[in-house]
Amino acid sequence: MFKEALKSLVDQTDGGVAGLIMDSSGIALESYARDDAPLDINMVGIEFSVVIGQIKRATEMLEAGQAHEVSIGTDKMITLVRMLNDTYFLALTMSPNGNFGKGRYLMRTAAPKLLSELQ
């Protein structure tokens, strides 16, 4: 079920390259990448899981509430991260000229179904 959801997310997002569901300790539950993906989505997730942990701690210290979404843009890619719960997050990596808004929308609408499957 997760592989199909990730494939749909990546394929329906213009510029989508790869997606994954990962736990906060950096262990991928499932991932999907296009055949021509120029990166290893699991490595992206592992590295960004550290950043996600720091963001969660910062929002708690600031008493700003829970972080729901993070985006990281670089010269070569954009990675969108949506928290599913305290343990799992959904990530989508796309090309810098990808449709950022559609990716965010698709992640937001997919999150409740993915979360229900995780429980």
C-alpha positions in Angstrom: 0.0 0.0 0.0 2.8 2.5 0.9 4.8 1.8 -2.3 1.7 2.6 -4.4 1.0 5.8 -2.5 4.5 7.0 -2.8 4.6 6.2 -6.6 1.4 8.1 -7.0 2.7 11.1 -5.1 5.9 11.2 -7.1 4.3 10.6 -10.5 1.5 13.1 -10.0 3.9 15.9 -9.0 5.6 17.7 -11.9 9.3 17.3 -11.3 8.8 14.6 -8.7 11.8 12.3 -8.3 11.4 10.2 -5.1 9.4 9.8 -2.0 9.6 7.9 1.3 8.0 7.2 4.6 10.6 7.1 7.4 10.6 6.9 11.2 12.4 9.6 13.2 15.4 7.4 13.9 16.2 7.3 10.1 14.8 3.8 9.3 12.8 3.8 6.0 9.4 2.1 6.2 9.0 2.4 2.4 10.5 4.3 -0.5 10.0 4.9 -4.2 12.3 6.5 -6.7 12.0 7.0 -10.5 14.5 5.0 -12.4 16.4 8.1 -13.5 16.5 9.5 -9.9 19.9 11.3 -9.4 19.9 10.6 -5.7 19.4 7.9 -3.1 16.1 8.9 -1.3 17.0 6.7 1.7 20.2 8.7 2.2 18.2 12.0 1.9 15.8 10.7 4.5 18.5 9.6 6.9 20.3 12.9 6.7 17.2 15.0 7.0 15.8 13.0 9.8 18.5 14.6 12.0 17.3 18.0 10.9 13.7 17.1 11.5 14.6 16.1 15.1 16.3 19.4 15.6 13.3 21.3 14.2 10.9 19.4 16.5 13.0 20.3 19.5 13.3 23.9 18.5 9.5 24.3 18.1 9.0 22.7 21.5 11.5 25.0 23.2 9.8 28.0 21.5 6.4 26.7 22.6 5.4 27.2 19.0 3.4 24.0 18.7 4.2 21.0 16.6 5.9 21.3 13.3 3.8 20.0 10.5 5.8 20.7 7.4 9.4 21.5 6.4 10.8 22.3 3.0 14.5 22.3 2.1 15.5 23.8 -1.2 19.0 23.5 -2.8 20.5 24.1 -6.2 19.7 20.5 -7.3 16.6 19.5 -5.4 13.7 20.5 -3.2 12.7 18.1 -0.4 9.3 18.5 1.2 8.7 16.8 4.6 5.3 16.3 6.2 5.1 14.9 9.7 2.6 12.1 9.9 2.8 11.7 13.7 5.6 11.9 16.4 7.3 8.9 14.9 6.9 9.0 11.1 7.3 11.5 8.3 6.6 11.6 4.6 9.2 13.1 2.3 9.0 14.1 -1.4 12.1 15.1 -3.4 11.6 17.0 -6.7 13.7 18.9 -9.2 14.1 22.6 -8.4 11.6 23.6 -11.1 9.1 21.0 -9.9 5.5 21.9 -8.9 6.1 22.7 -5.2 2.5 23.6 -4.5 1.1 20.4 -6.0 3.6 18.4 -4.1 2.5 20.0 -0.8 -1.2 19.5 -1.6 -0.7 15.8 -2.5 1.3 15.2 0.6 -1.3 16.9 2.8 -4.2 14.9 1.3 -2.3 11.6 1.4 -1.2 12.0 5.0 -4.4 11.0 6.8 -4.7 7.8 4.8 -1.0 6.9 5.3 -1.4 7.6 9.0 -4.4 5.4 9.4 -2.4 2.6 7.7 0.5 3.1 10.2 -1.8 2.6 13.2 
